[in-house]
Amino acid sequence: MAHGDEIQTKLFRLEFLCLWITSVATTAFSIILAPLPPAGLARQLFIPVHTDSTTIIFIALIVQKSIQLGIFVGVGLTVAHKIGLGAPLLEAWFRHKPIRPLLRSAILPIALTIAVLVAASALARASLFRPKRTQDLAATTEFANSQAAGKAFEEFEKLGLMSSRPITKVSVGVLNLAGAIGGELEGRLFEVSVIILLLIQILRGRKTIADRPIVWIAVLIVALFCTAENELITRQNTILVLNIFREFGLPRELPPIWSGSAQTGIRVIPSAVALGLLYIYCGIEASIVASFCASIISPLLTMFWLAHFI
């Protein structure tokens, strides 16, 4: 029994280090390569750093993200192991078991999840949710060619809302990879696992992970949390941008709350549900792969659509 506990402890440490080091490394590179100016990065800090040193801001943000990711991975893996979830590919690899059967069984679910994510992203950009898109685009184009545009863009840069360096394929790839890894470790490994365990405890152990209602309730709760968080951040940023535009003579109306909420819900809820189910049945590695692939494919399809059909 003690030998079995020792093996489990060693396995946990290996999985933790693998996931945590990978997520911290990709996050650090994404922060360094991010096209945002220091002000934009500083806005992400929980404890404000009042300095003009880009290096200090980089270090502070990397340390903050490292602590966050350590909590997500540590707590998430601990809970996941208790309820029979986690990282099956890593576990099989560290146990020196064949991983090809796991890879083959995950291919179709990953492909279907990518299709759901791409379709949800495309549907969320439909003109139904932006009824004044043409007028807003025309007004923005006219404003961009005006004398006031330069001062407005300076304000955007001070607030960290504009790119301060060219966006390259490498930086986009690293940002997408870091977002996929960090997002799945938080949203799936941590949040879904913890909520499933809470639901099992609330029901006093009469249910298990095999019970579909438990799984669906947990996945839907996380999806609703993600939707609310995304809508709140999007609306705050939109209000900030519109206020700057209004200061420099470009009147823009705040989109109706139903429009923004519906747009966010259509994009986030199906994606979060699909990724949650993929995590439960195929593991955290599968959800990371699906999230990353969808983040690459979705903008490519958008550019193809704009180039050939608009």
Buried (B, 14 or more C-beta within 10 A) or exposed (E): EEEEEEEEEEBBEBBBEBBBEBBBEBBBBBBBBBBBBBBBBBEBBEEEBEEEEBEBBBBBBBEBBBEBBBBBBBBBBBBBBBBEBBBBBBBBBBEEEEBEEBBEEBEEBBEBBBBBBBBBBBBBBEEEBBEBEEEBEEBEEEBEEEEBBEEBBEBBBEBBBBBBEEEEEEBBBBBBBBBBBBBBBBBBBBBBBBBBBEBBEEEEEEBEBEBEEBBBBBBBBBBBBBBBEBBEEBBEEBEEBBEBBEEBEBEBEEBEEEBBBBBBBBBBBBBBBBBBBBBBBBBBBBBBBBBBBBBBBBEEEBEEEEEEEE
